[in-house]
Amino acid sequence: MPEADASSKEKQYHADVPQQTPGFFLKGAGSYDWGMKNRLARVFNPETGRAVMLAVDHGYFQGPTTGLERIDLNIVPLVPYCDALFCTRGVLRTMVPPSSQKPMVLRASGGPSILKELSNEEIAMDMEDAVRLNAAGVGIQVFIGGEFETRSVHNMTRLVDAGYRVGMPVMGVTAVGKDMVRDAKYFRLACRICAELGAQYVKTYYVAEEFETVTASCPVPIVMAGGKKLPELEALTMAYNAVQQGAAGVDMGRNIFQTDAPIAMIQAVNAVVHKNLKPAKALEMYNTLKAQMKKECK
């Protein structure tokens, strides 16, 4: 049996030294095929190397989440302001106008609802359908430390193999169970496993301590998950800190569509991610846009 990493030697993450990617702007993507790179360049802005993804896939396991009761009314108006939409194929086919030019990343795993053990997931769509839908990528949950850890990892590797055959990037989504500690040590483990086994980028949570070691030790881009709803300034600060500490963007949902002014919030997040706008200034931007929209509605 391989031994666990029990070395007493201090680890060196060299968080201050960016990883070089010859031939392509995105971390770790230099050797991919043209189609894979092209899809990644649709999600990640080539000018900044970052992405603002809007996550609206919550319904695949928890039904009509607050703010997602009507995708057509609440989410479609936000699509022009994101770099990519992370949704299910059901929502894409029934709610998103085919005239939209924004890239779509599709949730590819599922099975259990919030009433069951969430780590008991399977691959829930065929890669051929992702190609048919002109997707820019697919995302799959990986439950490191969960009851069905091995199955979820195997699901991801099967999806990665299918993705390589057609040039489709796979986003590994790190999942945290009820009893797991959300710290840098856990996320270094989960993100590195996803990258080592082939994910082209990884979605994970932000942690206040040593997040830069999570991004530095992952050889592919990391996008920050928004998580639970926070006050606007806290959400903007979290996004700012994440990209300053090496994240290649965010994949936020509730901290955008559950705000009082989602269109204003997603524009503020965009300014934080792509223009390095400080959180306090971004909050001012949010409040100004919110007031303007309220005035226009009168």
C-alpha positions as CSV (number, residue, x, y, z in Angstrom):
1,M,0.0,0.0,0.0
2,P,1.3,3.5,-0.8
3,E,2.1,5.5,2.3
4,A,0.4,8.7,3.2
5,D,2.4,11.9,2.9
6,A,3.8,12.0,6.4
7,S,6.9,14.0,5.8
8,S,7.9,16.5,8.4
9,K,9.6,18.7,5.8
10,E,7.8,22.1,5.2
11,K,6.0,22.2,1.9
12,Q,6.9,24.7,-0.7
13,Y,4.0,26.0,-2.8
14,H,5.8,29.0,-4.3
15,A,2.6,30.9,-4.4
16,D,4.5,34.0,-5.5
17,V,5.8,32.3,-8.7
18,P,3.1,32.0,-11.5
19,Q,3.0,28.6,-13.3
20,Q,4.2,29.1,-16.9
21,T,1.9,27.9,-19.8
22,P,3.8,28.1,-23.1
23,G,1.5,28.5,-26.1
24,F,-1.7,29.4,-24.4
25,F,-2.9,32.0,-21.9
26,L,-4.7,29.6,-19.5
27,K,-2.8,27.8,-16.8
28,G,-2.0,24.2,-17.6
29,A,-3.7,24.3,-21.0
30,G,-0.7,24.6,-23.3
31,S,-0.9,21.0,-24.7
32,Y,-4.6,20.7,-25.3
33,D,-6.1,20.3,-28.8
34,W,-7.4,23.3,-30.6
35,G,-11.0,22.6,-30.0
36,M,-10.4,22.2,-26.2
37,K,-8.5,25.5,-26.1
38,N,-11.2,27.3,-28.1
39,R,-13.9,26.2,-25.7
40,L,-11.8,27.3,-22.7
41,A,-11.2,30.6,-24.4
42,R,-14.9,31.1,-24.7
43,V,-15.4,30.7,-20.9
44,F,-12.2,32.4,-19.8
45,N,-11.6,35.9,-21.1
46,P,-8.2,35.8,-23.1
47,E,-7.5,39.4,-22.1
48,T,-7.7,38.8,-18.3
49,G,-7.4,35.0,-18.1
50,R,-10.4,35.1,-15.8
51,A,-14.1,34.2,-15.9
52,V,-17.3,35.2,-14.3
53,M,-19.5,32.1,-14.4
54,L,-23.2,32.3,-13.3
55,A,-24.1,29.1,-11.5
56,V,-27.8,28.2,-11.8
57,D,-27.7,24.4,-11.7
58,H,-29.0,24.1,-8.1
59,G,-32.3,22.7,-9.2
60,Y,-30.7,19.4,-10.3
61,F,-30.7,18.2,-6.7
62,Q,-32.8,20.7,-4.6
63,G,-35.6,21.7,-6.9
64,P,-36.8,25.3,-7.4
65,T,-34.2,27.1,-5.3
66,T,-35.1,30.7,-4.1
67,G,-34.3,33.0,-6.9
68,L,-34.5,30.2,-9.5
69,E,-38.2,29.6,-9.4
70,R,-38.5,31.2,-12.9
71,I,-35.3,30.9,-14.9
72,D,-36.9,32.7,-17.8
73,L,-37.7,35.8,-15.6
74,N,-34.9,35.8,-13.1
75,I,-31.9,34.3,-14.9
76,V,-32.2,34.9,-18.6
77,P,-31.9,38.7,-18.1
78,L,-28.5,38.1,-16.4
79,V,-27.0,36.1,-19.1
80,P,-25.6,39.1,-21.1
81,Y,-23.5,40.1,-18.1
82,C,-21.7,36.8,-17.4
83,D,-18.9,35.1,-19.2
84,A,-20.5,31.7,-19.1
85,L,-23.7,30.1,-17.7
86,F,-23.4,26.9,-15.6
87,C,-26.7,25.2,-15.9
88,T,-28.4,21.8,-16.7
89,R,-29.3,20.7,-20.2
90,G,-33.0,20.8,-19.2
91,V,-32.8,24.5,-18.4
92,L,-30.7,25.2,-21.5
93,R,-33.2,23.5,-23.8
94,T,-36.4,25.0,-22.2
95,M,-35.4,28.4,-20.9
96,V,-32.2,29.8,-22.6
97,P,-32.8,31.5,-25.9
98,P,-30.8,29.8,-28.7
99,S,-29.9,33.3,-30.0
100,S,-27.7,33.8,-26.9
101,Q,-24.0,33.9,-27.8
102,K,-22.8,33.2,-24.3
103,P,-21.0,29.9,-23.7
104,M,-22.8,27.3,-21.7
105,V,-21.2,24.8,-19.3
106,L,-23.5,21.9,-18.5
107,R,-24.0,20.0,-15.3
108,A,-23.2,16.4,-16.2
109,S,-23.7,14.6,-12.9
110,G,-26.8,13.9,-10.7
111,G,-28.9,11.2,-9.2
112,P,-29.7,11.8,-5.5
113,S,-31.8,14.7,-4.2
114,I,-31.3,16.6,-1.0
115,L,-33.4,13.8,0.6
116,K,-30.6,11.2,0.0
117,E,-26.9,10.8,0.3
118,L,-25.6,13.4,-2.2
119,S,-22.3,11.6,-2.9
120,N,-24.2,8.8,-4.6
121,E,-24.1,10.5,-8.0
122,E,-23.7,9.1,-11.5
123,I,-22.9,10.7,-14.8
124,A,-26.2,12.1,-15.9
125,M,-25.7,13.1,-19.5
126,D,-24.0,11.8,-22.6
127,M,-21.0,13.7,-24.0
128,E,-22.7,13.5,-27.4
129,D,-25.5,15.6,-26.0
130,A,-23.1,18.3,-24.8
131,V,-21.7,18.5,-28.3
132,R,-25.2,18.6,-29.8
133,L,-26.0,21.5,-27.5
134,N,-22.8,23.3,-28.5
135,A,-21.6,23.4,-24.9
136,A,-18.3,25.1,-23.9
137,G,-17.8,22.6,-21.2
138,V,-19.3,20.2,-18.7
139,G,-19.1,20.1,-14.9
140,I,-19.2,17.1,-12.5
141,Q,-19.3,16.8,-8.7
142,V,-16.4,15.0,-7.0
143,F,-16.9,14.0,-3.4
144,I,-13.5,13.6,-1.9
145,G,-13.9,12.1,1.5
146,G,-17.6,11.3,0.8
147,E,-19.2,7.9,1.2
148,F,-19.1,7.4,-2.6
149,E,-15.8,9.1,-3.2
150,T,-14.4,6.4,-5.6
151,R,-17.5,6.4,-7.7
152,S,-17.5,10.2,-8.0
153,V,-13.9,10.2,-9.0
154,H,-14.5,7.5,-11.5
155,N,-17.4,9.4,-12.9
156,M,-15.1,12.4,-13.5
157,T,-12.4,10.3,-15.2
158,R,-14.9,8.7,-17.5
159,L,-16.2,12.1,-18.4
160,V,-12.7,13.4,-19.0
161,D,-12.0,10.5,-21.4
162,A,-15.2,11.3,-23.3
163,G,-14.3,15.0,-23.3
164,Y,-10.9,14.4,-24.8
165,R,-12.5,12.5,-27.7
166,V,-14.5,15.5,-28.7
167,G,-12.5,18.4,-27.3
168,M,-14.8,19.2,-24.4
169,P,-13.4,20.6,-21.2
170,V,-14.5,19.1,-17.9
171,M,-14.8,21.2,-14.7
172,G,-14.3,19.2,-11.5
173,V,-16.5,20.5,-8.7
174,T,-15.3,19.8,-5.2
175,A,-18.1,18.9,-2.9
176,V,-18.0,19.2,0.9
177,G,-20.1,16.9,3.0
178,K,-21.7,17.7,6.3
179,D,-18.9,16.4,8.4
180,M,-15.9,17.7,6.4
181,V,-13.8,20.6,7.4
182,R,-13.6,23.4,4.9
183,D,-9.9,24.4,5.1
184,A,-7.0,24.8,2.8
185,K,-5.6,21.3,3.5
186,Y,-8.9,19.6,2.4
187,F,-9.2,21.8,-0.7
188,R,-5.6,21.3,-1.7
189,L,-6.3,17.6,-1.6
190,A,-9.6,17.7,-3.5
191,C,-8.5,20.2,-6.2
192,R,-5.2,18.4,-6.8
193,I,-6.9,15.0,-7.2
194,C,-9.3,16.5,-9.8
195,A,-6.5,18.1,-11.8
196,E,-4.2,15.0,-11.6
197,L,-7.0,12.8,-13.0
198,G,-7.7,15.1,-15.9
199,A,-10.1,17.9,-15.1
200,Q,-9.3,21.0,-17.2
201,Y,-10.4,23.3,-14.4
202,V,-11.8,23.0,-10.9
203,K,-14.5,24.8,-9.0
204,T,-13.9,25.0,-5.3
205,Y,-14.7,27.1,-2.2
206,Y,-12.7,30.0,-0.9
207,V,-11.0,29.8,2.5
208,A,-9.7,32.8,4.4
209,E,-6.4,31.1,5.4
210,E,-3.9,29.8,2.8
211,F,-6.2,29.9,-0.2
212,E,-3.1,30.8,-2.3
213,T,-1.7,27.4,-1.5
214,V,-4.8,25.8,-3.0
215,T,-4.5,27.7,-6.2
216,A,-0.7,27.4,-6.4
217,S,-0.7,23.6,-5.9
218,C,-3.4,23.0,-8.5
219,P,-1.9,22.8,-12.0
220,V,-5.2,23.9,-13.7
221,P,-7.3,27.0,-13.2
222,I,-9.6,27.2,-10.2
223,V,-12.9,29.1,-10.2
224,M,-14.3,30.1,-6.8
225,A,-17.7,28.8,-5.8
226,G,-20.0,31.4,-4.3
227,G,-21.5,29.2,-1.6
228,K,-24.3,30.4,0.7
229,K,-25.8,33.9,0.4
230,L,-23.7,36.5,2.1
231,P,-24.1,40.3,2.5
232,E,-23.0,42.0,-0.7
233,L,-19.8,43.5,0.6
234,E,-18.7,40.1,2.0
235,A,-19.5,38.4,-1.3
236,L,-17.5,41.0,-3.3
237,T,-14.6,40.8,-0.8
238,M,-14.5,37.0,-1.1
239,A,-14.4,37.2,-4.9
240,Y,-11.7,39.9,-4.8
241,N,-9.6,37.9,-2.3
242,A,-10.0,34.7,-4.4
243,V,-8.7,36.2,-7.6
244,Q,-6.0,38.1,-5.9
245,Q,-4.8,34.8,-4.4
246,G,-4.7,33.0,-7.7
247,A,-8.2,32.0,-8.7
248,A,-9.0,32.3,-12.4
249,G,-12.5,33.7,-11.7
250,V,-15.7,32.8,-9.9
251,D,-18.7,30.6,-10.5
252,M,-21.3,32.4,-8.3
253,G,-25.0,31.8,-8.0
254,R,-26.9,32.7,-4.8
255,N,-24.7,35.7,-4.1
256,I,-25.9,37.1,-7.4
257,F,-29.4,35.9,-8.1
258,Q,-30.6,36.1,-4.4
259,T,-29.6,39.8,-4.1
260,D,-32.1,42.6,-4.3
261,A,-30.5,43.7,-7.7
262,P,-29.0,40.7,-9.5
263,I,-28.1,42.7,-12.6
264,A,-26.3,45.3,-10.5
265,M,-24.5,42.6,-8.5
266,I,-23.2,40.6,-11.5
267,Q,-21.8,43.8,-13.0
268,A,-20.0,44.6,-9.7
269,V,-18.6,41.0,-9.6
270,N,-17.4,41.5,-13.2
271,A,-15.5,44.6,-12.2
272,V,-13.9,42.8,-9.3
273,V,-12.8,39.8,-11.3
274,H,-11.8,41.5,-14.6
275,K,-10.8,45.0,-13.5
276,N,-9.5,44.2,-9.9
277,L,-12.0,46.7,-8.5
278,K,-11.6,46.9,-4.7
279,P,-14.6,45.5,-2.8
280,A,-15.7,48.9,-1.3
281,K,-15.7,50.5,-4.7
282,A,-17.6,47.5,-6.1
283,L,-20.2,47.9,-3.4
284,E,-20.6,51.5,-4.4
285,M,-21.0,50.4,-8.0
286,Y,-23.7,47.9,-6.9
287,N,-25.6,50.5,-4.9
288,T,-25.4,53.1,-7.7
289,L,-26.7,50.6,-10.3
290,K,-29.4,49.4,-8.0
291,A,-30.6,52.9,-7.4
292,Q,-30.6,53.7,-11.1
293,M,-32.6,50.5,-11.9
294,K,-35.1,51.3,-9.2
295,K,-35.6,54.8,-10.5
296,E,-36.1,53.5,-14.1
297,C,-38.8,51.1,-12.9
298,K,-40.9,53.9,-11.4
